[in-house]
Amino acid sequence: MRTDAIAVIRTLAEWWPNTFFPEAEPLKVGIFEDLKATAPDINRKMLRLALRMYTTSGTYLFACSKGHKRIDLNGNEVEEISEKDKARAREILEVKKITKRRGPMGRTTIRRGCTIRRRRNGQYQRA
């Protein structure tokens, strides 16, 4: 499903290059409805998944946290990002940083690709 969603993002970028790339700008609220109306041949579930992947990317969240204006399908600025949305984007970016640094399942990556894992008793074990 992930590869299908990536294909949908590529299709959207071809059809609306000013909106989706090269920079990930914040999209206007309700863009899903606009996309459904203008591209009815794209599966709704895949479109929703593609938008979720796009809007949770680091580049998109960074643009939101900096307060870039939201854009429509034509690439026109339509509205400001609320302070609540900016704060939420910063919060998600911070969580992503911690997760990236820490790695999956609480593992800490050390040099040469070797990982260690903390056991419940507090000791460390090579994974």
C-alpha positions in Angstrom: 0.0 0.0 0.0 2.9 2.3 0.8 4.3 2.0 -2.8 0.8 2.7 -4.2 0.6 5.9 -2.1 4.0 7.0 -3.3 2.8 6.5 -6.9 -0.3 8.6 -6.1 2.0 11.4 -4.7 4.1 11.2 -7.9 0.9 11.5 -10.0 -0.2 14.5 -7.9 3.2 16.1 -8.4 2.9 15.7 -12.1 -0.6 17.1 -12.3 0.0 20.0 -9.9 3.8 20.7 -9.8 3.3 24.1 -8.2 1.5 22.5 -5.2 3.3 19.4 -4.4 7.0 19.9 -5.3 9.9 20.9 -5.3 9.2 22.5 -1.9 6.7 20.9 0.4 4.5 23.8 1.3 1.5 23.6 3.7 -1.7 22.6 1.9 -5.0 24.4 2.4 -7.5 22.9 4.8 -9.9 20.8 2.7 -7.5 20.0 -0.1 -8.7 16.4 -0.1 -12.2 17.5 -1.2 -10.6 19.6 -4.0 -8.5 16.6 -5.1 -11.5 14.3 -5.1 -13.4 16.6 -7.3 -10.7 17.2 -9.8 -9.2 13.7 -9.9 -12.1 11.3 -9.4 -10.2 8.4 -11.0 -7.7 8.2 -8.0 -8.8 5.8 -5.3 -10.1 7.7 -2.3 -8.3 5.4 0.2 -5.0 5.8 -1.6 -5.4 9.5 -1.9 -6.0 9.8 1.8 -3.0 7.6 2.6 -0.8 9.6 0.1 -1.9 12.9 1.7 -1.2 11.5 5.2 2.3 10.5 4.1 2.9 13.8 2.4 1.7 15.9 5.3 3.7 14.0 7.9 7.0 14.3 6.1 9.7 16.2 7.8 9.9 18.8 5.0 6.2 19.5 5.2 6.1 19.8 9.0 9.2 22.1 8.9 7.4 24.4 6.5 4.3 24.4 8.8 6.4 25.1 11.9 8.0 28.1 10.2 4.6 29.6 9.3 4.6 29.3 5.6 1.2 30.2 4.1 -1.1 27.4 3.0 -1.5 26.9 -0.8 -4.3 25.6 -3.0 -4.0 23.3 -6.0 -2.8 26.1 -8.3 0.0 27.0 -5.9 -1.7 30.2 -4.7 -1.4 31.3 -1.1 -4.8 31.1 0.5 -4.5 31.3 4.3 -2.2 31.6 7.2 -1.3 28.7 9.4 -2.8 29.0 12.9 -0.5 29.1 16.0 -2.1 25.8 17.1 -1.0 24.1 13.8 2.5 25.6 14.1 2.9 24.2 17.6 1.6 20.8 16.6 4.1 20.7 13.7 6.9 21.6 16.1 5.8 18.9 18.5 5.7 16.2 15.8 9.1 17.2 14.5 10.5 17.0 18.0 9.1 13.5 18.5 10.5 12.5 15.1 13.9 13.7 16.1 13.9 11.7 19.3 12.6 8.6 17.6 15.2 8.9 14.8 18.0 9.4 17.4 16.8 6.6 19.5 15.8 4.1 16.8 13.0 1.6 16.7 12.0 -0.3 19.9 14.1 1.8 22.2 17.4 0.8 20.6 20.3 3.1 20.5 22.5 3.0 17.5 26.3 3.0 18.1 29.1 3.0 15.6 29.5 0.5 12.8 25.8 -0.2 12.6 25.8 -2.2 15.8 22.9 -1.6 18.1 22.4 -2.2 21.8 19.2 -2.6 23.7 18.5 -1.9 27.3 17.0 -4.9 29.2 14.3 -4.5 31.9 16.9 -5.1 34.6 18.9 -2.1 33.4 21.7 -4.0 31.7 22.5 -3.5 28.1 22.6 -6.3 25.5 23.8 -6.4 21.9 20.9 -6.8 19.5 
